[in-house]
Amino acid sequence: MSLSNVDITALIIIITAVWFVVQSVSATKMPNKFLPLVSIVVGIVISVAYAYLSSKNIQLEQDLFFGLFAGFSASGLDDTLTKSVSGLINSFVGVLISKANDISDTTSSEDSSSTDTTSVK
């Protein structure tokens, strides 16, 4: 297998296509534990189909490798984006909520001290 003529653009297109197909499948009632396997199978199918349609020349070892790579990449991309984006959103929302609580605590303590008009006799 010669990796000297790797078409990076084609690999990115294949990874993106696999990711979109897996996202479509994940919208169904299929359990999430099977999605990495679906990703690998779809990656192999798309890679072989792309090789056949683009050049009518299938180099099975290379296409299987690229399909596996695309499947694992799409699966990892989904996990990374899901965890990273949700983590960033949760931390950002947490900071906003804590700042809002600090501001409301400050204003409520000022309001209670300014409205306290009881006198001690």
C-alpha positions as CSV (number, residue, x, y, z in Angstrom):
1,M,0.0,0.0,0.0
2,S,1.5,3.3,-1.1
3,L,0.5,6.3,1.0
4,S,2.6,8.7,-1.1
5,N,-0.4,9.5,-3.3
6,V,-3.0,10.1,-0.6
7,D,-5.7,12.5,-1.7
8,I,-6.3,14.5,1.4
9,T,-9.3,16.3,-0.1
10,A,-11.0,13.0,-0.9
11,L,-10.3,11.8,2.6
12,I,-11.9,14.8,4.1
13,I,-14.9,14.4,1.9
14,I,-15.2,10.8,2.8
15,I,-14.9,11.6,6.6
16,T,-17.6,14.3,6.2
17,A,-19.9,12.0,4.3
18,V,-19.5,9.3,6.9
19,W,-20.2,11.7,9.7
20,F,-23.4,12.9,8.0
21,V,-24.6,9.4,7.3
22,V,-23.9,8.4,10.9
23,Q,-25.7,11.5,12.2
24,S,-28.7,10.5,10.1
25,V,-28.6,6.9,11.4
26,S,-28.3,8.2,15.0
27,A,-31.6,10.1,14.6
28,T,-33.3,6.7,14.3
29,K,-34.1,4.4,17.3
30,M,-30.8,2.5,16.8
31,P,-28.9,2.2,20.1
32,N,-25.9,4.5,20.4
33,K,-23.5,1.6,21.2
34,F,-23.7,0.5,17.5
35,L,-22.9,3.8,16.0
36,P,-19.1,3.3,15.9
37,L,-19.6,0.0,14.0
38,V,-22.0,1.7,11.6
39,S,-19.4,4.4,11.1
40,I,-16.7,1.9,10.2
41,V,-19.0,0.0,7.8
42,V,-20.2,3.2,6.1
43,G,-16.6,4.5,5.9
44,I,-15.5,1.4,4.1
45,V,-18.5,1.4,1.7
46,I,-18.1,5.1,0.9
47,S,-14.3,4.8,0.4
48,V,-14.6,1.9,-2.0
49,A,-17.5,3.6,-3.8
50,Y,-15.5,6.8,-4.1
51,A,-12.5,5.0,-5.4
52,Y,-14.6,3.2,-8.0
53,L,-16.5,6.3,-9.1
54,S,-13.5,8.6,-9.3
55,S,-11.0,6.4,-11.1
56,K,-12.6,3.0,-11.8
57,N,-9.6,1.6,-10.0
58,I,-10.1,-0.1,-6.7
59,Q,-7.0,-0.7,-4.6
60,L,-8.7,-2.8,-2.0
61,E,-6.1,-2.6,0.7
62,Q,-5.8,1.1,0.5
63,D,-9.6,1.7,0.2
64,L,-10.3,-0.5,3.2
65,F,-7.6,1.4,5.2
66,F,-9.1,4.7,4.2
67,G,-12.6,3.5,5.0
68,L,-11.5,2.3,8.4
69,F,-9.7,5.6,9.0
70,A,-12.7,7.6,7.9
71,G,-15.1,5.6,10.1
72,F,-12.9,5.9,13.2
73,S,-12.3,9.6,12.4
74,A,-16.0,10.3,12.0
75,S,-16.8,8.5,15.2
76,G,-14.1,10.3,17.1
77,L,-15.1,13.6,15.6
78,D,-18.7,13.1,16.8
79,D,-17.6,12.2,20.3
80,T,-15.1,15.1,20.5
81,L,-17.5,17.7,19.2
82,T,-20.3,16.4,21.4
83,K,-18.3,16.4,24.6
84,S,-16.2,19.5,23.8
85,V,-19.1,21.7,22.7
86,S,-21.4,20.5,25.5
87,G,-18.6,21.0,28.0
88,L,-17.9,24.5,26.8
89,I,-21.6,25.4,26.8
90,N,-22.0,23.9,30.3
91,S,-19.0,25.8,31.7
92,F,-20.1,29.0,30.0
93,V,-23.6,28.7,31.3
94,G,-22.3,27.9,34.7
95,V,-20.1,31.0,34.8
96,L,-23.1,33.1,33.7
97,I,-25.4,31.6,36.3
98,S,-22.8,32.2,39.1
99,K,-22.3,35.8,38.0
100,A,-26.0,36.3,37.9
101,N,-26.3,34.8,41.4
102,D,-23.5,37.1,42.7
103,I,-25.2,40.1,41.2
104,S,-28.6,39.2,42.6
105,D,-27.0,38.5,46.0
106,T,-25.3,41.8,46.0
107,T,-28.4,43.8,45.0
108,S,-30.6,41.9,47.4
109,S,-28.3,42.6,50.4
110,E,-28.1,46.3,49.4
111,D,-31.9,46.4,49.1
112,S,-32.5,44.8,52.5
113,S,-30.0,47.1,54.2
114,S,-31.5,50.3,52.7
115,T,-35.1,49.3,53.5
116,D,-34.4,48.3,57.1
117,T,-36.1,51.2,58.9
118,T,-36.8,49.5,62.2
119,S,-35.5,51.4,65.2
120,V,-34.3,49.9,68.4
121,K,-35.7,51.5,71.6
